[in-house]
Amino acid sequence: MGGVTAINTNFLLYVHRSDSPFHAAASQALDDLLATGMPWAIPWPNLHEFLAIVTHPKIHQSPMGLLGETGTQWPVMKRLLLAGH
């Protein structure tokens, strides 16, 4: 019986940060996962933690720009979620 692969925060960070020593392996693992067609998900707590880390100026020398709500989140999220269907 199949399940869903949950993507954790560290994995997201490794894929995102090209300066990580684990970046290449994590990127390849993500490509491999996507190629299987198996279901996967990023739990909301992991996404929240990822965003908190990558936008924090005391954690990274070059943090992502601050993210704020603009009122377009749902249309963008819906488009991204439905892109593969």
GROMACS elastic network, one bead per residue, 0.5 to 0.9 nm:
[ bonds ]
;  ai    aj funct       b0    kb
    2    38     6  0.83634   500
    2    39     6  0.86796   500
    3    38     6  0.82859   500
    3    39     6  0.71943   500
    3    40     6  0.84494   500
    4    38     6  0.73131   500
    4    39     6  0.50181   500
    4    41     6  0.68100   500
    5    33     6  0.87002   500
    5    38     6  0.78820   500
    5    39     6  0.64379   500
    5    41     6  0.62850   500
    5    42     6  0.85563   500
    6    39     6  0.89642   500
    6    40     6  0.57745   500
    6    41     6  0.50260   500
    6    42     6  0.56848   500
    6    43     6  0.67631   500
    7    10     6  0.85599   500
    7    11     6  0.65679   500
    7    12     6  0.70251   500
    7    40     6  0.72168   500
    7    41     6  0.61058   500
    7    42     6  0.50079   500
    7    43     6  0.72589   500
    7    46     6  0.77784   500
    8    11     6  0.54519   500
    8    12     6  0.64336   500
    8    13     6  0.88530   500
    8    42     6  0.69201   500
    8    43     6  0.77212   500
    8    46     6  0.58655   500
    8    47     6  0.83214   500
    8    50     6  0.88727   500
    9    12     6  0.50963   500
    9    13     6  0.62030   500
    9    14     6  0.86751   500
    9    42     6  0.85655   500
    9    45     6  0.87011   500
    9    46     6  0.50534   500
    9    47     6  0.69423   500
    9    48     6  0.88660   500
    9    49     6  0.66747   500
    9    50     6  0.55639   500
   10    14     6  0.61529   500
   10    15     6  0.86472   500
   10    46     6  0.88176   500
   10    50     6  0.79783   500
   11    14     6  0.51026   500
   11    15     6  0.62613   500
   11    16     6  0.85413   500
   11    22     6  0.88050   500
   11    23     6  0.88446   500
   11    26     6  0.64757   500
   11    27     6  0.89422   500
   11    30     6  0.89095   500
   12    15     6  0.52097   500
   12    16     6  0.60229   500
   12    17     6  0.85410   500
   12    26     6  0.82590   500
   12    46     6  0.86366   500
   12    47     6  0.84735   500
   12    50     6  0.69921   500
   13    16     6  0.50129   500
   13    17     6  0.58765   500
   13    20     6  0.82199   500
   13    23     6  0.83387   500
   13    50     6  0.68038   500
   13    53     6  0.85713   500
   13    54     6  0.78443   500
   14    17     6  0.54826   500
   14    18     6  0.73821   500
   14    19     6  0.85329   500
   14    20     6  0.58642   500
   14    21     6  0.79179   500
   14    22     6  0.56577   500
   14    24     6  0.82325   500
   14    25     6  0.84890   500
   14    26     6  0.59686   500
   14    27     6  0.77001   500
   15    18     6  0.70438   500
   15    20     6  0.82280   500
   15    22     6  0.78459   500
   15    23     6  0.51771   500
   15    24     6  0.75732   500
   15    25     6  0.84107   500
   15    26     6  0.54316   500
   15    27     6  0.51788   500
   15    28     6  0.88610   500
   15    30     6  0.79317   500
   16    19     6  0.88962   500
   16    20     6  0.85358   500
   16    23     6  0.74312   500
   16    27     6  0.85044   500
   16    54     6  0.88903   500
   17    20     6  0.55012   500
   17    22     6  0.88867   500
   17    23     6  0.65045   500
   17    54     6  0.89421   500
   18    21     6  0.80374   500
   18    22     6  0.85161   500
   18    23     6  0.55351   500
   18    24     6  0.78231   500
   19    22     6  0.84773   500
   19    23     6  0.70523   500
   20    23     6  0.51096   500
   20    24     6  0.83518   500
   21    24     6  0.75299   500
   21    25     6  0.85574   500
   22    25     6  0.55196   500
   22    26     6  0.59781   500
   22    27     6  0.84647   500
   23    26     6  0.51902   500
   23    27     6  0.59243   500
   23    28     6  0.84750   500
   24    27     6  0.51731   500
   24    28     6  0.61353   500
   24    29     6  0.85566   500
   25    28     6  0.51601   500
   25    29     6  0.61071   500
   25    30     6  0.86329   500
   26    30     6  0.61384   500
   26    31     6  0.85959   500
   27    30     6  0.50900   500
   27    31     6  0.61978   500
   27    32     6  0.85641   500
   28    31     6  0.50232   500
   28    32     6  0.60801   500
   28    33     6  0.85571   500
   29    33     6  0.61121   500
   29    34     6  0.86159   500
   30    33     6  0.50180   500
   30    34     6  0.61360   500
   30    35     6  0.84983   500
   31    34     6  0.51748   500
   31    35     6  0.61021   500
   31    36     6  0.88205   500
   32    35     6  0.50887   500
   32    36     6  0.64970   500
   33    36     6  0.53874   500
   33    37     6  0.71780   500
   33    38     6  0.70449   500
   33    39     6  0.88263   500
   33    40     6  0.81785   500
   34    37     6  0.56814   500
   34    38     6  0.71819   500
   34    39     6  0.85942   500
   34    40     6  0.83773   500
   35    38     6  0.80836   500
   36    39     6  0.87258   500
   37    40     6  0.87766   500
   42    45     6  0.83614   500
   42    46     6  0.64891   500
   42    47     6  0.63917   500
   43    46     6  0.53435   500
   43    47     6  0.63854   500
   43    48     6  0.87342   500
   44    47     6  0.50380   500
   44    48     6  0.60531   500
   44    49     6  0.85102   500
   45    48     6  0.50743   500
   45    49     6  0.60856   500
   45    50     6  0.85209   500
   46    49     6  0.50587   500
   46    50     6  0.60109   500
   46    51     6  0.85880   500
   47    50     6  0.50267   500
   47    51     6  0.61830   500
   47    52     6  0.85439   500
   48    51     6  0.52476   500
   48    52     6  0.61421   500
   48    53     6  0.86718   500
   49    52     6  0.50466   500
   49    53     6  0.61960   500
   49    54     6  0.87035   500
   50    53     6  0.52372   500
   50    54     6  0.61706   500
   50    55     6  0.85543   500
   51    54     6  0.53260   500
   51    55     6  0.60293   500
   51    56     6  0.83840   500
   51    64     6  0.87542   500
   51    67     6  0.82593   500
   52    55     6  0.56295   500
   52    56     6  0.61591   500
   53    56     6  0.53370   500
   53    57     6  0.86367   500
   53    59     6  0.67367   500
   53    60     6  0.80686   500
   53    63     6  0.83902   500
   54    57     6  0.80915   500
   54    59     6  0.75531   500
   54    60     6  0.69577   500
   54    62     6  0.87276   500
   54    63     6  0.55031   500
   54    64     6  0.58041   500
   54    65     6  0.86898   500
   55    59     6  0.82815   500
   55    60     6  0.79796   500
   55    62     6  0.87349   500
   55    65     6  0.61798   500
   55    66     6  0.57863   500
   55    67     6  0.76160   500
   56    59     6  0.55828   500
   56    60     6  0.67264   500
   56    63     6  0.61222   500
   56    64     6  0.79665   500
   56    66     6  0.83260   500
   57    60     6  0.56729   500
   57    61     6  0.66059   500
   57    62     6  0.71975   500
   57    63     6  0.55690   500
   57    64     6  0.85251   500
   58    61     6  0.72584   500
   58    63     6  0.85008   500
   59    62     6  0.88373   500
   59    63     6  0.77184   500
   60    63     6  0.52455   500
   60    64     6  0.87591   500
   62    65     6  0.89014   500
   63    66     6  0.83306   500
   64    67     6  0.82747   500
   69    72     6  0.75995   500
   69    73     6  0.69209   500
   70    73     6  0.68032   500
   71    74     6  0.75838   500
   71    75     6  0.88040   500
   72    75     6  0.56896   500
   72    76     6  0.62558   500
   72    77     6  0.85613   500
   73    76     6  0.52918   500
   73    77     6  0.59017   500
   73    78     6  0.83864   500
   74    77     6  0.50174   500
   74    78     6  0.58310   500
   74    79     6  0.83987   500
   75    78     6  0.51235   500
   75    79     6  0.61080   500
   75    80     6  0.86070   500
   76    79     6  0.51676   500
   76    80     6  0.62127   500
   76    81     6  0.85858   500
   77    80     6  0.50799   500
   77    81     6  0.59747   500
   77    82     6  0.84572   500
   78    81     6  0.50975   500
   78    82     6  0.59926   500
   78    83     6  0.83088   500
   79    82     6  0.52827   500
   79    83     6  0.58305   500
   80    83     6  0.51840   500
   80    84     6  0.80073   500
   81    84     6  0.71286   500
   81    85     6  0.82718   500
   82    85     6  0.53400   500
